[in-house]
């Protein structure tokens, strides 16, 4: 009862509106998860999030990134910032995807980055730099 339980939503954690209409009753330690990829999931999903939160549903974004839902394609910095603005306005915490070194846009590191951390900027890919910048700016 002292731990937070993260509960997924239908359709790759995007139908938060369905959950908001029928949340689990008589519990206080459940949060519902939402996933977004900024270049794919835009106003329609941000609106679902805001409606759910304003209706009292506790939401945690347990996966998000600034590119297309495939994990690849170009970064959409503008759409990602819109997401950050909505999450900040509604006091929704988030986790960025993915701290890895694959050959895809959503991987934050270059393959030559060592697993023990202490990465210099020349080892961090554009998405990693954007995620880091956002976390440093908003983690207060």
Beta strands, then each sheet from edge to edge (+ up, - down):
strand 1: 5-7
strand 2: 30-37
strand 3: 59-65
strand 4: 94-96
sheet 1: 1+ 2+ 3+ 4+
end
